[in-house]
Amino acid sequence: MMVNKIFKNRLRELREARKLTQQEVAKLLDIDHTTVSKHESGSRSLTPEDIQKYARLFKVESYELFIDPKALQGENEVALLR
């Protein structure tokens, strides 16, 4: 599923940009580190609460966890060329 791929890549990207380990994210969210690992690998489904926790931690809107910013950048560049 494409949404799952985008989310897991985005989650890893946000975590690494803040130089956090999966264990550190888990501690900040008060969840088990294996949950973070499974979310990043796409092997565990997300609950609405999970999405809210990640959004708050990374200071983004919930929907931004499901958008590939590189794809949006490309769309904006194409729009500017028109």
Secondary structure as UniProt FT lines:
FT   HELIX           2..17
FT   TURN            18..19
FT   HELIX           22..29
FT   HELIX           33..41
FT   HELIX           48..58
FT   HELIX           62..66
FT   HELIX           69..81
//
